Amino acid sequence: MARKGIRSPRHHPEWRILYGAVVIETRSARLSRKINAAEAAISLRLQELGDTQGAAAEREALQDARRTLRLAGKRLRQSRILPWRPSTE
């Protein structure tokens, strides 16, 4: 049984929407902001869930999404530091 005030994933889609926006974003200029927004929404949802019984599947989805966002952020930072340039040799 869920704790009072904790909604099921289908009633709490904010983090999923923000995560989805990162996945489909093609412009690197917008990606960093979207990653930050999705990470914040995921952190908030994890806090809301706490140790709620019956929320293991959503907690796992949140952790998977967080790992993906961290990888996307790392790749974005690397692309800004060391942009690929074709060899001129």
N, C-alpha and C positions, 0 to 999 in steps of 0.2 A: 504494500500500500504506500502510495506517495505521501510525502509530508504536505501539510497544508501550505498552499502558495507555490508549490512546485508543479509546473505544467509539463505535460508530455512533449516530446520533440516536435510533433506535428502542430502543437499549439505554441511553440517557442522557436520559430524559424529564423530569428534575427541573425544568429551566428552562422547559420547555414547559407543565408542570402549573402552575407558579407564574404564568407569563404568562397562561395560560387563566383562572386564578382572578381575575386583575385584570380581564380582559375581561368576565367575567360578574358581577363585584361591583356591587351596586346601592347599597350603603351607604357614603357618603363617609367615615364614621368609621373604616371598616376599609380603605378604599382605599389610603391613604398607606402603611400597614404592608405591604400586599400588593405595592404598587409597589416598595418598598424591597427586599423579599425576592426578587422577580423580577429586579430589576436586579443584585442581588448574585449570584444564580445564573447570570445571563447573563455577568457579568464573569468568574466562575470558569470557566465553560465556554469562553469565549474564550481565557483563559489556558491552559487544558488543550489546546486545539486548536493554539495557537501558529501556526506556519506549516506545519502538517501538509498534505501533498499529499492531494488528494481530499476536502477538507473545505470546499470553496468554497460549496457549497449550504447547508450548516449555518451557516457563518460569515455568509452573506448573511441567512439567516433570523434569526440572533441580532441582527444589526445592525438589521434591520427592526423586530424586537420591541423593541429598545432605544429606537429613535426613537419608536415608539408609546407606550412607557412614559413617556418624557420629555414627550411632548405631554399625556398623561393627567395627569401630575404638575403640569404647568404650568396646565392647566385647573382642576385641583383647588385649587391655590393661589389662582388668580384668583377662584374661586367663594367661597373663604373670606374674601378681602380685600374683594371688591366683590359681595356677594350681590345677586341681582336682586330688585327689589321692584316690584310693579305701581304704576303712576302713580296718584295720588289726584286728579289734575286732572280 
